[in-house]
């Protein structure tokens, strides 16, 4: 880090109402993140109970991933125009009701319908919740601190889900995991009246229907292709068609946005260095860490022979380091600036995880894996907070829903992209080769972000 960085400031305390607002918003994000991971361990049990074969089990994940990833950008923009708080509360209601449906589902069809509705609720909650956060906390130390707390809970939500999924499924059955989400969603919904109304875009401009259709269709196609490829490979005809359709639709979307008077996504926003490079850095750090956890899960169980419970406990330790990273992120960002921290944290994550490419099979291999992943997740949390700060900085409050829709969209796409791509690498090079490729990818992203963001940055950020 540069020696000419400003002295470390004292972070201001959060006012009482701001703490309550942050609690509600972070709790909502935590519940959604919990949903991403808590069901994974339960898949074999629910498949047996509902009559879903191994080839159909992927739909338990894909049914949620499609709407939660494909609708984020659209809902973020709609929230700017029609009310973030309104859509946030609607999302909590949809998610909670869907969780009840999934918990009580008598058959596969009703279960998958509930999972899709959970995804719709998540797509409403995530961008609106983050937009409410960035407008409730002004740009600067307060926002950095709020995003640090939010990032910590997001990471803990993913790790907690992995641990709870195994424990609850073994002790109470898979339905208990969805019942927990329903109860948590209801609790957050009851508290959500404390969230204040946020600024909106002036007037109610006409919705860019061609832009909405093309971007939503493009994202849905990409999420479907990548989710399906994670389970069945990239060679399937439906995966190839969906990838091609997604790329074509997103290309058409870019053309549409350059020609309409009131675009869904103003292209000048995407041309901002902080928005473009910040989201690229976020996509890289989320996709590589998600993939690394997946690869390590396979390595610890299939190669080292650890049980699912012991594997979950090891990731629980990693979760403590994630909490450390989240708690210190706002101070690191305040000390060095978000752009420097984003680039440096990507390189830290790469340096910590690169040695995993040489993991052995001896008695110390599990501890070596834990050490690399734990240091890497600290860099990951610093990068997550720094990219949230970077990609929303300088954006007017009236466009924060769009900006945070891009941020959360990068997170969701990263979660979807990392696993199938690195799984394909692992099929050819082995798990250790895939982990090496993971570290190389995040290092390359760190260099690119440094070159793209740090031009002209001197003492401050």
Phi, psi and omega in degrees: 000148185291147182281344183269013180293151182293158179300151182292121182280162174274123183286134181290152176286150178278132176300160185303312180293326178295324178297318180295317177301313180297321179300313182295314182294317180292324178297320178296315179296322180298316181297318179296317179295323177303322181295331181295331190240337190291334184274344187302312182292334184275356186304313179300320182293315182288328177298317178294322183289321186259000178077029176268120178289170183302320182288339181264349183297332181301336181290340174297329177268315185294323180300329176277318186293325183302299181289325183293330177267321187284336185257358185302309185295317180297313182292326177298319180287320177299325180295324177300325188265328188242004174114111182291317181298319181299313181289329176298312179295321177299317179298318178298319179295315179297315182298316182294313179298320179295324179295324175296316179300316180294320180299321185262004187306123180276343183210175185295321183298313180291326177297312182292327175297316178297320179296320178296319178293325173301319179296321176297315177300317179297320180295335174279320186289314192295304181290324180291321178297317180289325177294320176298324179292313185288337176273334177286332182243114184297153180304133183130204186302322180297315179294320180298319179293316180298317179293328176296316178295317179298316179297322177299312183292327176298314180294319179294327178298317180295314181292317179300320179299320179297319181287310182296325182303315179290315183295313184288323179295317179294321186270325188234352182096161187295331182296334180295331180293320179284327175297324176298318178297320179297315180295318180293318178299319179296318179299317179293321180298321180292331180273346192290350177295345179283346182283124183285161174291135183259162178300147178239164174296144180296137178071186178231082183295155180294137180290135177282088185296312178301320178295318180297318182292315184289318182289321179292316177297319179297315180292319177300318180297316180294316180297318178299312183299314184288323178294318179291321179297329179298330182262326192235359177095164184275352185277349182294147182298320182292328178292315180297315180297317181294320177298314180297317180296320179298315180294320179295314181296321179290328175294316177298321178301315179299320179294316180300314184295335179281351187241337183277153183287325182235079186290152174298318178234103178300124183299328176303329177296318180291339180275350177297132181303317183295321180290311184294306184286328177298314180289328175296316177297320178295316178302318182293312186290323180289314183295319183287322179288321176300315179295321181297317179299319178297313181296320179293325177300315178296317183295315182295324184269314186279326183265312183272347175078021179286151177286163178297323180294314181293323176300316178298322179294322177297319177290336173296321175297318177301325178298327177295321177291326176298319177297319177300316179298317180293321182290332181263351187299316184296324178289321179295316179296318179295327183283317189247346183095141187299321184292317178295318181295321179299310180295314182294324181290324175299318179291324176297315178301317180295315182296324182287326186264345180303318180299344180294343176294343180248024179300140176263200179235012181281184184294340181264359185297318181297321180288325176295319178297317180296319180297312181296316181292326182290316177293321179298324182286336173295312175300322180298314181293321175300317181293320180299313180293317181297323181285328174297319177294314183297312188285347177249359182285141178075003179267130180301151179305325183294344179245014182293329177298318177293314181299315180286335172296321175295317180298308182290330175295321176296321177298312182295317179296321177298317178298325182279323186286316192302311187295309181296322181294312181288333174295321177296320177296318180297328179297328180266324186250355184087167184297320180291324176296322178294322178292326175294319177296324178300313179295321180295321180296317181288328176294316178299319178296321179298317178295316180298316179295320179298316180291324183281327187258334190266002175295124177082358178275125182247248185291313181265192181260000000 
